[in-house]
Amino acid sequence: DAEAIAMHEVNHPETMHYTADVWDVDPSEVCDGRFGSRKVGLAWFSPDCTEHSGAKNGPIVRDKKVRGLAWVVIDWARLVRPRVILLENVQEWWDWGPLDETGRINKTRKGEHRAFWWERLEALGYKLSMRIMKSCDYGAPTSRKRLYIIARRDGQPIVWPKEPHGAPDSPPVKRRRLKPFRERGQDPASWVYALSSPSSSCSRCPSAVRASAARAACSIEATASGEVIVSM
């Protein structure tokens, strides 16, 4: 989405943008570019969700290449070793596994690819944690659930954020211990998707920037700490 990339460039003028097939982006080359071999502090990945989504249930032929986009995380972990890795997707991603001979989901082998992916990151020295989180609990005006994975290799504990929002009629909200869920049209500044990068490709997600399933955008931005942040 050229307009989305252009908007992101306006808001983040110091960020480097790459619009290409994710497999053509060399992590080592990208991180050795304008920022001069800085360490990667955070790498955020939002692989295309359409070929995992429950919205595409039933005897439907799936795209194996699109379903396997999360393998690019292993390349980044192996080549530039980000200190922290985040992955966001639909909750059905947890069942990522082989397809049968007709190209449909093999229900007897659910989760096999995900388990191997998880083990590869552990072998690279990462500690991982996964949660299914409801977007409205964190300020987004939608009840859609999403899967989040945090992986760290810096020895620091993985700390998940507390839920600051709740149902308007719930006791914690009535007692003002939580904020009420946001309604559509309210200021989205605190949306969970505020961290979305030009790689977010799901057209149903409330993200300001999107890319097609075949191509994705990779953005690299330097931080005051001397590290860089990678989003794709």
Disulfide bonds with the S-S distance in Angstrom:
none
